[in-house]
Structure formats: structure tokens, C-alpha cells
Amino acid sequence: MLDNPFEKKTKSEPLSLQKNEQIESLDQIEYAVENTEIPKAESPASTFDDLDFKPFVDKKYEYTPSSKQSKLDKRDVSEPLSDEKYQARLDELNNNAENKHYVLFFGSPASGKTWIVGSILHYMKSYIDGTVHLDTSKTTESEDELFYLLQDRFNRVTGAQKITSTDTTQYFELHISFKPRDTSKPKMEIVFIDASGEHSQQSFRTRDNTESGKLPNYLTAILESRVNTKIAFVYDQSLADQHGVAAQINVLNSVFTQVELIQQSQKKHFPKALLLSKADLIFARDMAAVERNGYDPMLYAIDKIPSFANGFFNESPDNKTIFYKMGTFSVNSDLILEFDKECPEKFFRWLYMQGTGGVSPIKEATCWDKFKRWLSGS
């Protein structure tokens, strides 16, 4: 019988066979080793059994299950960025800035900014010749939810949660990756910034608000960074001005002034677009003015909001205007019945061409195509 090779000995000594036993072959050795019993060591009692570990929850953010705590719930902007956080944000934005394309939407509350973002995303997902996805490695839980909520509304998903006004304590960054099917066209990483209308209103100076007269600094950080930034001003003519609240035209003028100051101080220029939102209501209620201005959105804007439009169009001949509509909505809910891709396509085409030096993301109509369209009366 073999000695236990794992038995503790007082001093090291070679293993030996019993005097009267001999192993005649390698097979016997293998058999002997396989059948040797090894005493099992008892596991020591854990020294951590009495400790009560609890997950750390940052009180600045809403609680999320532990399985999802790898990302923030939301981008909290209830307080301005400190100098240290502002600089850290600038450093983050400036890293690989030449490949980042940020789109900022400014306008009063309820002017349709979130819906416009949703229509552009729906157009990109459903019609553009390429692949589009949300980069969830860069988004918060709230941004993931908003992205799919917007898709639900435009895909007519009944029972889906309705879209509400953007919370004033947060903002949304929707990081979208676009890869054209035509490999000769460049890929683009686009970040749509959806901020509350109250943050645009903050740029208008009022006596009773010491924080007014300037944009929130999470927005100025983007404007001051080296990322490729485009700006969309959203004006809703159907939105009535309210007593004690900054008028839409004053909000647009104040934001435009803040943007101009940054442009002048840093010697840069942002491509800009004026979106006349809910254009279906403009055509329904003010068709006489539309016809008087030859269906030209720029002339219409100069006619209706001259105190903003005059400076906007004089700043640069490249500033764009769109009668922005996105289709027909149900009178019973905010589900879309028929999507109109014309305006989202115009905006995305402008956005992509601004970022690629004139490359169009769509197949442009030839002169022959335009002639055939004219013959057909369309």
C-alpha cells in the first residue's frame, strides 16, 4: 500500500514503497495515484459574514437597479457646472473634437423641439440609405428611454408613454452613429442636444432672476469647445405669448445674441437654421401670408418676425429656413397617422453637408428627374 503523498511530514523525505510491495508497471502507478484519497481541508469561516454591504446610491440621481448602475440615470443640470467640472467637460468635448457633430435646438417651451428631434431620428432610421443606431455606451438611462419613446410615437405604437415637456433639471444628449451604405461617403457621429425651453428662456435678462441674461453653462461649454456645432432656432407661431413669461421672439433674440458673443470672442462661426415649427398650422391659419411671400420660408419669417429674422439672415447668407412639418397626427392622441419625410430630410441633408464639406447623404435628383417631375405636375 502506498504512503499518502499529501500527508504532512515533520521533515521532507522521498516517497517510498512498502518493502514487500513492488509496482510492476506504469499502469499500476497511474492506478495507485488515481485512487489515493486526499483529505479535504475545511474552509475557514468567512470574516465578512457579519458585514452588511449596501449599494452606494448617489443622491443626485434617481435610483436604478444594480444591474443597470453602469450608467447615469440622467444628466443633472439642477446646478451650474463648477469651474473644475466646466474645464473637465471642455477637455472631454475637445478630445477627438473634429469627429464630433453637435446639434443644439433653442426655443421656448412647447415649441416642438423634442418632436423635431424625433422626426429626424425617425427619418434616419426608416428612410436614409445607410445604418443608424444609438450609441448606448455614451448615453444615460433617460436618453435610452427617450430615444425609444420617440420611435414608438412615430411608429404608431399604441399604449406607449406620451412625450412630455423636457425636465428643467436635466437635458438629453442623443449620440447617433450614421454609416452610409455608399462607402465613398463619410460616417458621422451626431449628437442631438434636447434641452428644456426654460433653459433658452434663461438667456433673456429679467430683474427678478440673477441667473438670467446668460445661457446655462453646460450649453456654453459645447459652444466654446472645438466640436462641430450646428444650431437650430425653433419658432412656433401657434404658441401664444404668456403674461410674465419671455415672449418667443425675445427668447430667440437673446439666444442669438449669446451665440454671436461667443462667435466674436473665439473667432468662429456656427451654421444655423430657423425652423418654423408646426407648419401645417401655418398653412391652415395663415395661408394668405404664405402665398403673399411666394411660399418662401425666409420671406415669410422676415414678414412675420422681422426683429429676429432680419439680423439672422444678414449674419450669413448660408443661414437656412424651413417650414417644418412632419406629417398628420391623430386628433385623439399624439400618434402620427402619416409621416412626411420632406422636412426631416431637408434638415438632415443640410446637417450632413455642413459636416462633410458638401457631400449629400441622399441621391440628388438630376435635371432629367426634375424635368419629369415638372411634366407630371409634382
N, C-alpha and C positions, 0 to 999 in steps of 0.2 A: 504493500500500500504506500502511495506517495505521501510525503510530507506536504502540508498545506503551504504552497509557495507564498501566500499572502499573510501567513501567521507572523505576528510581531515577535522578533527575537531580540535578546539582550545585546547581541553583537552580530555583526554581519558574518554569515557563513554560507558557503555554497550549498545548493540543493543536492541531496544525495539520495540514492535509492536504498531501500532496506537491504540488508546483507543477503537475505535469501530470495530476493526478487530481482529479476532482470527484465529489461524491456528488449524484446527481440526485434522490434521493427518500428519504423516511424509511425505506422498506423496506431500502434499501441500508445505512443507518446501523445498523438493527437487525441485519441480517445480518453486518455487519462486527464489531459488538460481540460477538455470539454466537460468532463464530469466532476471536476473539482469544485466543491461548494465554496463560495466566497461569502464570508459573513457580511451582512448589511449593516452599514453604520447608521445609527439613528440620527435623524435631522435635528439639529438644535432648535429649541423653541425660538420663534421669531422675536426679535427685540422690538418690532414695530407693531405687535399685535394690539397694544394698548393705545396706539396713537390714532387720532381721528382726523384723517385728511379731508379737507373740504376744498372744492374747486374755487379758485380765485375769480371773482367777478368784478370787472371794472364798473364802477357806478356811473360812469359817463355814458355807457352803452346799455342797451336793453339786453336782458339775459337770453343766451342761446344755449341749446343743449350742448353737452360736452363734445358730441360727435361733430359739431359744426363750429367750434370755437377757434378754428384755424384762421378765420377772417372776421373783420369787424361787422357789427350789425348795421351801422350807418356811419356816414361822415359827419361827425358832430361839429357844428359851427355855432353853437349857442354862445360861445365866447370868441373874441378875436384871437388870431394866432399871436403868440408871444414872439418877441424878436428872434429867439432861438428857433422856434418852430417855423417861423416865416423863412428864415435862412435855410433851414433843413428842407423845407418844401421847394424853395428855389433850386437847391442843389439836386433834388430828386427830379424836378422838371427838366433841368438843363442837361441831365445825363441822357445822351443819345437824342438830344432835342431835335435834330434835323429830321428824324424819322417819326416824330410825333405831330399829329394834326388835331388841334383842339378847336371845337366849335362852341361858342358861347351864345346863349339866347337871352336877350334882355327885353323886358316889357312888364307892364302892370300885371297884378294878379288877375287870373281868369281870362287872359288874353289869348290863350291857346298854345302856349309854348310846349307843354308836355305832349299834347296831341300832335303837334307838328313833328316833334322828335319821333313819336310813334309811327307817323305816316312815312317818314323817311326810312325808318328801320323796316317797316313792312314792305316798302318798295324794294329795298336792298335784298331782303330775304326772299321775296316772291318773284321779282322781275329782272334783277340785274344779271348780266351774263358773267357769273363767277360764283365763288363761295363766300359766305358771310357767317361769322359766328361771334358770339360774345366771349371775350377773354376773361373767364371767371377767376383766373389767378390774380387779377388786378381789381376785382370788384368786391363790394360788400354784400351782405345778405340782402339788404334792402334794394340794392341795384339789380341783383339777380331777379328778385321778385318783380320789380318794375318792368324789366325787360320782357318777361313772360306775360305779365299782366297786359302790357301794350299789345303784344302779339295776340292775346286772347280777344281783345276788343276788336281788332281789325280782322281776325279770323272768325268772328261771329260765334264765339264760344259762349253759349247761354249758361247762366249760372256763375259766370266768372265775376270776380270782385270788380266793382266800379272804380274808375280813376278819380281821385280827389285832388284838392289843391296841395301843392308841394309844401311840406312841413317847413316852417321857418327856422327850425333848429338844425336842419341838415340840407345837403344838396346831393345831387346824383352825378356820378361820372360813369357813362356807359362806354366801355372800351370795346370798340368794334374792329375786327380784323377783316379786311376785304382783299381777296385774291382773285383777280380777273382770270377768266378762262384763257384769254389771249395772253400767252406768256410774254409777249413783247410789251405789254402794259405793266407798269409797276404796281406792286402791292401797296396797300395803305393801311396804317393803323390810325383810326379815327376815334376821338374821344368827344362824345356829346355831353356838354355840361347843362344840366337842367337844374336851375336854381329858382327859388321862390320869387314871385313878383315883388314881395316886400323887400327883398334884397336889392332889386332895381330901384324901388322907391326910396331906399336909403340914400341914394345919390342926390336926392333933392333936399336942399337945405331948408330946415324949419327951426323956429326959435326954441321950441319946447323939447327938441331932441338933440343932445350934444353929439350923438354919433351920426347925425345926418350930414349931408353935404359931401359924402365920400362913399365909394363902393366898399363892401366888406373886403378885408384884406386877403381872404382866400381866393377872391377873384382877381385882385390886383397882382397877386403872386403869379398867376397864369399870364396876365398881360405883360408883366415885367420880365418874364422868363424868355428863353430863346426858342421855345416851341413854336411851330407854325400855327398861328391863331387866326381864325375867321370869326366874324361877329355877325349875328343876325338880330336886327331890331324888329320886334313884333308889335304891330298896331292893330287893334280890333275896333273898328268904327262902331260896331253894335254895342260896345261896352259904355254905359253911361257913367259920366264922372260923378263922384260922390262928395257930399259936403264934408270938409275936414280931411279929405284924402287927396294926395297929389294927383292932379289931372294927368292922363296918359301922355299928353304932349309935353308936359313939364318933365315927366319921368324920362322920356326918350331924349329930350334936350339935355338933361342933367347927365345921363349916362354918356351921351355923345361927347359932352364937354370933358368928362373924366377921361375918356378914351383918347381924346385929342391931346390932353395934357401929357399923358404917358407917351404918346407918339412923338410929341415935340421934344420931351426931355430925353428920350432914348433914341431919337432919330430912326424911328421905324414906322411902318405903315401896315395896318390890318385890312385885308379885304373885307368888305361889308355888303350886307344885303338887307333890304327893307321888305319884310313880309307883311302884306295887307291880309291879315288872317280872316277866316270865315267869309271868304269872298263870295260864297253862294248867297249870303245875306246882303252883300253889297249889290250884287246883280239883281236881287229881288226887290230891294228897297230904294236903290239909288241909281237905277239903270240910266236915267236921263243924264246924270253927270258922267257915267261911264261912256255913254255914246258921245257926249259933248267933247270928251277928251280922246276920242278915237280908239277906245278900248286899250289905251296905253297906260299901264300902271304908274309910270313915272309922272306923266302929265296929271293923272288923277290925284296922286299924292301931293303934287305941287298945288293943285287946286284946293284940296281938302285940308291939308295940314302944312301950309306954306312955311310956318315958323320953324318947323323941323326939316321939311323936305328941301327947302332952298339951300341951307347950309350943307345938308347931307349930299346932295348931288353936285354942289360946287366944290366940295372937298376933293372929289375924284370922279372923272368920267366913267370909271370902271365900277362904281357902286351900283349894285343891281337892285331891281324891284320886281316883285311877283305878286299878282293877285292870287293869294294862296287858298286853295280849296283842296279837299281830299276825298270828296265823294258825297254820297247820300246817307244820312243817318236815320235810324228809326225814330219816329216821334214818341215811341213808348219807352225807349232806352237810348243809351249812347252806343249801341252796337251799330256798326256800319253795314248798310244794305248793299251798297255798290261802291267799290273803291275806284277813285280816279287817280291814276298814276302820273298824270301830266305835271302837276306842280312839284310833287316829291322828286320826280325825275329831273326837272329843271334845276332844283336846288342841289341835288346830288351831283349832277353834271357840272354845275358851277364850282361846287366844293372840290371835286376831284381834279378838275382842270386847273384850279388855283394852286393845288398842291403838287401837281405834276408838270407844271410849265406848259400847259395847253393840251395835254393828251386827253382825249374824250373817253369816258368809260363805256359809252354806247356806240352802236353802229350809226353813224351820221347819215342822214338822207342825202342822196346825190341830187344833182339838178334834175335828172330824169325822174327820180322819185317824187320830187316836189312838183314837177310839171304834171305827172299823172295824178297826183293828189289834187292839183288845181282843176284839172279836167273833170275829176269826179265830184268837184264841189265841196270837198272836205278841207 
